[in-house]
Amino acid sequence: MSFKALVSRQREDGSITSQVETLEDDALPDGNVTVAIDHAGLNYKDAFCLTGRGGLVRNYPNVAGIDFAGTVEDSSDDRYKPGDGVILTGWRVGELHWGGYSQKQRVNADWLVPLPKSLDARKAMVLGTAGLTAMLAITRLEELGIHPDSGTILVTGASGGVGSISIMLLKTLGYKVAALTGKPGELDFQALGADEIVERQGFMAPEDRPIDSARYAGAIDTVGGSILGRVLKQISYGGAVASLGNAAGIDFETSVLPFILRGVTLAGIDSVMQPYDPRVIAWERLGKLFDFDKYEALVEEIGLEGLPDAADRILDGKIKGRVLVTP
């Protein structure tokens, strides 16, 4: 049988072109579960894969898409049977193995998790990798003793997928939330759940102190770079920062003072290689906690044909919220 997919190919000059093509089932990669894909998401990493940046894709042709949700079509693994709803995020799918920008995909059963009863495929991909990562970050802060009565949680990159979802989840859980953004008029952050809006320009004003006044019990940093260095200076005693993104750069400057004077913890959050059990727990919590109706205004829906343009826009910082892809 045939199916459509957005196939990325490398030209002789090294540039990447992506077009919707009709393929036959024998073109699918190796795997023991074939999934009919209902929805996928667009993430920052997907844009890198579609444009060839960062060297994430090593072999062409490639089908990008680091996350998707759908229905099992065929399986040789006892854990899944035809008709089961499943979610896939991470495991370098879309980079080293064909991903979600396709009407079907064949994958390793170990990469899948069951679709919770509280979610359907569309809701799962409104959340996608962004939602999973946000939930893992909040869970890590909880494990480090950061609870609603600890104080305000700062969320950087607040208009992006991870940032906006984090704000909503934190508010639902009872936290006081500060949204750090360079675009204060772009979103109604208070409607999402932010108690305070912090403008990036003022937050990053030049200063030479190695440590600032303690303002936040914790933070979810989605952007990295110099912003992360400034965030660490403002975390209260015993606080923690969950670091999970690098849109503002991979390098940051700090000192030992936040760590040795205030006992601050810097915790890295990775959703790509996250083990099965934490994934399942995170998805179950997401299905129970997230207010999809409130978030709907931040969901942009596109087909496979719209992905190249959307990839350029997300890299240029012109997308707010989440992009939902229907193959």
C-alpha positions in Angstrom: 0.0 0.0 0.0 1.1 3.6 -0.5 1.3 6.5 1.9 2.4 10.1 1.8 5.4 11.5 3.7 7.4 14.7 3.7 10.8 13.4 2.5 14.0 15.5 2.9 16.7 14.9 0.4 20.2 16.4 0.2 21.3 18.1 -3.1 24.8 17.8 -4.5 25.6 21.2 -3.0 24.7 20.0 0.4 21.5 22.0 0.7 18.3 20.2 1.9 15.0 20.1 0.1 11.8 18.7 1.5 8.7 17.7 -0.5 5.6 15.5 0.0 6.1 12.2 -1.8 4.0 9.1 -2.3 5.9 6.0 -1.0 5.2 2.3 -0.9 5.1 0.3 2.4 8.4 -1.4 1.5 10.1 2.0 1.9 9.4 2.0 5.6 12.4 1.5 7.9 13.0 -1.5 10.1 10.9 -2.0 13.2 8.3 -4.3 14.8 5.3 -1.9 15.0 3.7 0.0 12.2 1.7 3.0 13.3 -1.0 4.9 11.3 -0.1 8.5 12.3 -3.0 10.8 13.2 -1.0 13.8 14.3 2.6 15.0 14.8 4.1 18.1 16.3 6.6 20.7 15.2 9.5 21.3 17.6 12.7 23.4 17.4 14.7 20.2 16.8 12.4 19.3 13.9 13.2 22.6 12.2 16.9 21.8 12.5 16.2 18.4 10.8 14.2 19.9 8.0 16.8 22.6 7.3 19.9 20.5 7.7 21.2 22.6 10.6 23.2 21.1 13.5 24.2 17.9 11.7 21.3 16.0 13.4 20.4 14.1 10.3 23.2 11.9 9.1 21.6 10.0 6.2 19.2 11.0 3.4 16.5 10.6 2.3 15.0 11.3 5.7 11.5 11.8 7.2 11.7 14.3 10.1 9.2 14.5 13.0 10.5 13.7 16.6 7.0 13.0 17.9 3.7 11.6 16.8 0.6 9.8 18.0 -1.6 7.4 16.2 -3.0 3.8 16.0 -1.1 0.6 15.7 -1.7 -0.9 12.2 0.5 -4.0 12.5 2.7 -5.4 15.3 5.0 -8.4 16.0 5.5 -7.2 19.6 3.2 -8.7 22.2 2.9 -5.3 24.0 0.9 -3.7 21.2 -1.9 -5.0 18.9 -3.7 -3.4 15.9 -6.1 -0.7 17.1 -4.0 0.4 20.1 -3.4 4.1 20.5 0.2 5.0 21.0 2.6 8.0 21.5 6.2 8.3 20.4 8.6 11.0 21.4 12.4 11.1 21.3 14.8 8.2 20.8 16.2 10.3 17.9 13.3 9.4 15.7 13.2 12.0 13.0 17.0 12.2 13.1 18.5 8.8 12.8 15.2 6.9 12.1 12.3 8.1 10.0 9.8 10.1 12.0 6.3 11.5 12.2 5.9 13.6 9.1 4.2 10.7 7.4 0.9 9.0 7.2 2.5 5.9 8.7 5.7 4.8 10.3 7.4 1.6 11.3 9.3 1.9 14.6 10.7 -0.1 17.5 8.1 -1.0 20.1 10.5 0.0 22.9 10.1 3.6 21.8 6.3 3.7 22.2 4.1 4.4 25.2 0.3 3.6 25.4 -2.0 6.6 24.7 -3.7 7.3 28.1 -7.5 7.0 28.3 -7.6 10.7 29.2 -6.1 11.7 25.9 -6.7 11.3 22.2 -4.1 11.5 19.4 -4.8 15.2 18.8 -4.5 16.2 22.4 -1.3 14.1 22.8 0.3 16.1 20.0 -1.0 19.5 21.2 1.3 18.6 24.1 3.9 16.6 22.2 7.5 16.6 23.2 7.0 20.1 24.7 4.4 18.9 27.1 6.3 15.8 28.1 9.4 17.9 28.7 7.5 20.4 30.8 6.0 17.7 32.9 9.4 16.1 33.5 10.8 19.4 34.5 8.0 20.0 37.0 8.4 16.5 38.4 12.1 17.1 38.9 11.5 20.3 40.8 9.0 18.5 43.0 11.6 15.8 43.7 14.0 18.5 44.7 11.5 19.8 47.3 10.2 22.8 45.3 6.5 22.9 46.1 3.8 25.6 45.7 4.5 27.0 49.2 8.2 27.4 48.3 7.7 30.6 46.3 7.5 31.8 42.8 8.7 29.7 39.8 10.3 31.6 36.9 9.6 30.2 33.4 11.9 31.5 30.6 10.9 31.4 26.9 7.4 31.8 28.1 5.8 32.2 24.6 7.2 28.9 23.3 5.7 25.5 23.5 7.5 24.2 26.6 7.3 27.6 28.3 3.5 28.2 27.8 2.6 24.6 28.7 4.8 24.9 31.9 3.0 28.0 33.0 -0.4 26.3 32.7 0.7 23.1 34.5 2.4 25.0 37.3 -0.7 27.2 37.8 -2.9 24.1 37.9 -0.7 22.6 40.5 -1.0 25.7 42.7 2.4 27.4 42.0 2.9 31.2 41.7 4.4 31.7 38.3 6.6 34.5 36.7 6.8 34.5 32.9 10.0 35.7 31.4 9.6 36.9 27.8 11.0 39.2 25.2 7.6 39.7 23.7 5.3 40.8 26.6 2.5 41.8 24.3 2.4 38.7 22.2 0.4 36.4 24.5 -2.0 36.9 27.4 0.3 35.3 29.8 -2.0 36.0 32.7 -4.7 34.0 31.0 -2.3 31.1 30.8 -1.7 31.4 34.6 1.2 33.8 35.0 1.0 35.9 38.1 3.9 38.1 37.0 5.4 39.1 33.6 9.1 39.8 33.5 10.5 41.6 30.4 13.7 40.1 29.1 15.3 43.5 28.4 15.1 44.5 32.0 16.0 41.1 33.3 19.2 41.0 31.3 20.2 44.6 32.0 24.0 44.9 32.3 25.4 44.2 35.8 28.6 42.8 37.2 27.5 41.2 40.5 28.3 37.5 40.9 25.0 36.9 42.7 21.7 38.9 42.8 18.9 39.2 45.3 17.0 36.0 45.7 13.7 36.3 43.9 12.6 32.8 42.8 12.2 29.5 44.5 12.9 27.7 41.2 12.9 28.1 37.5 12.2 26.2 34.3 14.7 27.4 31.7 13.8 26.6 28.2 16.3 28.8 26.4 19.8 28.4 27.9 22.6 30.8 27.1 23.2 34.0 29.0 19.6 33.9 30.4 20.4 30.7 32.3 23.4 32.4 33.9 21.3 35.3 35.0 18.5 33.0 36.3 20.9 31.1 38.6 21.9 34.3 40.3 18.3 35.0 41.4 17.3 31.6 42.9 16.5 31.4 46.6 18.3 29.3 49.1 17.7 25.6 48.4 16.1 26.4 45.1 16.5 24.6 41.8 16.6 25.3 38.1 15.4 22.8 35.5 17.4 23.3 32.3 16.0 21.9 29.1 16.7 24.1 26.1 19.4 26.0 24.1 17.6 28.4 21.8 19.6 31.3 23.3 22.9 29.4 23.1 24.7 26.4 24.6 27.2 28.4 26.7 26.5 30.4 29.8 28.5 32.2 32.4 28.1 31.7 36.1 30.1 31.4 39.3 30.1 28.9 42.2 28.3 31.4 44.4 24.7 30.3 43.8 25.7 26.7 44.5 27.9 27.2 47.6 26.1 30.1 49.2 22.5 29.2 48.5 22.7 25.5 47.8 21.0 25.9 44.4 20.6 22.8 42.2 20.9 23.0 38.4 19.1 19.9 37.0 19.3 18.9 33.4 16.0 17.6 31.8 16.2 15.2 28.8 13.1 13.7 27.3 14.8 12.0 24.4 16.2 9.0 26.2 13.9 9.1 29.2 13.0 5.5 30.4 9.6 4.0 29.9 8.1 4.3 33.4 8.7 8.1 33.9 7.3 8.7 30.4 4.1 6.8 31.2 3.7 8.6 34.5 4.2 12.0 32.9 1.7 11.3 30.1 -0.9 10.2 32.7 -0.4 13.4 34.7 -0.6 15.5 31.6 -3.9 14.0 30.6 -5.4 14.8 34.0 -3.9 18.3 34.6 -3.8 20.1 31.2 -6.7 22.5 30.2 -6.8 22.0 26.4 -9.7 24.4 25.9 -7.7 27.2 27.5 -4.7 26.4 25.3 -6.6 26.0 22.0 -5.9 29.6 20.8 -2.2 28.8 20.8 -2.5 25.8 18.5 -1.7 26.3 14.8 -2.7 23.4 12.5 -0.9 22.6 9.3 -0.5 19.7 6.8 2.7 18.2 5.6 3.0 20.8 2.8 3.1 23.6 5.4 6.1 22.2 7.3 9.0 23.8 5.5 7.6 27.3 6.0 6.7 26.6 9.6 10.2 25.3 10.2 11.7 28.6 9.1 9.2 30.5 11.3 10.0 28.6 14.4 13.7 29.2 13.9 13.0 32.9 13.5 11.1 33.0 16.8 7.8 33.7 15.0 5.7 30.9 16.3 3.9 31.0 19.7 2.5 28.0 21.4 2.3 24.7 19.5 2.1 23.6 15.8 0.0 20.5 15.2 0.7 18.5 12.0 -1.9 16.4 10.4 -0.3 14.1 7.7 
